[in-house]
């Protein structure tokens, strides 16, 4: 999983840091620090944090989901 935060869009609400502190943390009152490659164990927390961002500044790329094999259609 790869995480990218648009820091010009981030307004420091810190919902991500509250929901996934292992991947996101505030430095001071306004600067967000984040792990661009959080461990897969944190997937659910990171996805919840992404959904909770009020300004939608967090993007998550999940390459394994994109390349998952399609289900076979019935004959």
N, C-alpha and C positions, 0 to 999 in steps of 0.2 A: 504494500500500500504506500502511496506517495501522497503527501499533504502539501498544499501550497496555500498560503494566506496572502490575500491582496492587502498589504499593510497600508496602502493609501485609502482603502475602503474601511478597514477596521477602525472602530470608534472606541475600543477599550471597554466594552460592556463586561468582558471577562466571563461570559457564560461558558465558553469553551474551557477556560482554566478551572472553572468550578466542576464541570462534568468529566473532564479528562485531564487531570493535573499532571499525569505522567507524560503527556504529549504537548500540553500548552501551559504557559505560565506567564504571569505579568511581571514585568521589570519596571518597578515604579508604579505610577498610577495609569500610564497610558501606553507604554511600550509592550507589545506582545512578543514573547519568544516562543518558538515551537520546534518540534522535532519533525523534519521533513520526511523521515522514514520511520514512523513508529512501528513497534513490534506488532505482528498480527494478533497477538493476544489482546491488544487494545482496540481492535477493530470496532466492536460494538460501542465502546465509549467514544471513540473518535467520530463515528457516524452520528451518534446522538449529539455530540458537541457541534458538529457541522450543521445539523438540522436546527439547533437552538440559536445559532448566530443570527441576531436580529437584522444584520445588514448583509447576510449571505456572503461574507468575505472569505470563507474557507472552501477550498476545492479538494476533493479526494479522488485520486485516480486508483482504480482497483484493476490492474491489468489481468489478473487471473480470472476475474468475473467476465471480462470482455472477451477472453479467449476460451471460455468454457465450451465444450462441445455441445452442439445443438442436439436436442432429443430426436431420436429417429421417428419418422412419421410412420403410421401403420401401413402395411402393404395393401 
